[in-house]
Every structure is written in C-alpha cells, then in structure tokens.
C-alpha cells in the first residue's frame, strides 16, 4: 500500500478504506499477472528456434492501434427517438 501518513489513513471513512484496500489488492493482482506474462515470454523465447521481438510482442501493431485517428461512428438514433418523445412532455405543472 505504501502509505505512511497515519492521519490520512485514520481520516478515511469505511467506504474510502475499502476502496483503498481493493485498489491495493488489484495492484497486487496486476503485478502477478505481469509476472505470469513475463514467464510465458521467457519460456517461449527459450524454447523457440528463431525468436524475434515481433513474435513475442508486435510493438508496431500496438502503436498503430493506439494512435489510430479514426473514432468509431456514434449512433444517435436512440438520442433522436428520445428527443422526439420528449417534445410532447411538459415539465411545468398545469394550473
């Protein structure tokens, strides 16, 4: 958890404390997952005859996927239907 400020820890309410503990547990799980992936990469690199970095991890493909400028088209049909349905709705009470 790496928090040594006891005033901060004592000032947390129950919900914040539980979220902090859950976050610390998720960080540990992520570390174990990263170690598992590293082990798989090591075993694969050790046992294959011709290993290239592209076989283990294709960084160019990941960069292209991350930097892709295209955004998916947004579908506004539900929004338009909701707008049409709200046209007849009056928020002010009748007198």
ChimeraX attribute file (.defattr): number of C-alpha atoms within 10 A of each C-alpha:
attribute: neighborCount
match mode: 1-to-1
recipient: residues
	/A:1	10
	/A:2	5
	/A:3	7
	/A:4	8
	/A:5	8
	/A:6	8
	/A:7	8
	/A:8	9
	/A:9	13
	/A:10	9
	/A:11	10
	/A:12	12
	/A:13	9
	/A:14	9
	/A:15	9
	/A:16	12
	/A:17	14
	/A:18	12
	/A:19	11
	/A:20	15
	/A:21	13
	/A:22	12
	/A:23	13
	/A:24	14
	/A:25	13
	/A:26	12
	/A:27	13
	/A:28	13
	/A:29	12
	/A:30	12
	/A:31	12
	/A:32	12
	/A:33	12
	/A:34	12
	/A:35	12
	/A:36	12
	/A:37	12
	/A:38	12
	/A:39	12
	/A:40	13
	/A:41	14
	/A:42	12
	/A:43	11
	/A:44	14
	/A:45	16
	/A:46	11
	/A:47	9
	/A:48	9
	/A:49	8
	/A:50	8
	/A:51	12
	/A:52	11
	/A:53	9
	/A:54	10
	/A:55	11
	/A:56	13
	/A:57	11
	/A:58	11
	/A:59	11
	/A:60	10
	/A:61	11
	/A:62	11
	/A:63	10
	/A:64	10
	/A:65	11
	/A:66	9
	/A:67	9
	/A:68	9
	/A:69	8
	/A:70	7
	/A:71	6
	/A:72	6
	/A:73	6
	/A:74	6
	/A:75	8
	/A:76	9
	/A:77	9
	/A:78	9
	/A:79	10
	/A:80	11
	/A:81	10
	/A:82	11
	/A:83	11
	/A:84	11
	/A:85	10
	/A:86	11
	/A:87	8
	/A:88	8
	/A:89	8
	/A:90	8
	/A:91	7
	/A:92	6
	/A:93	5
	/A:94	5
	/A:95	3
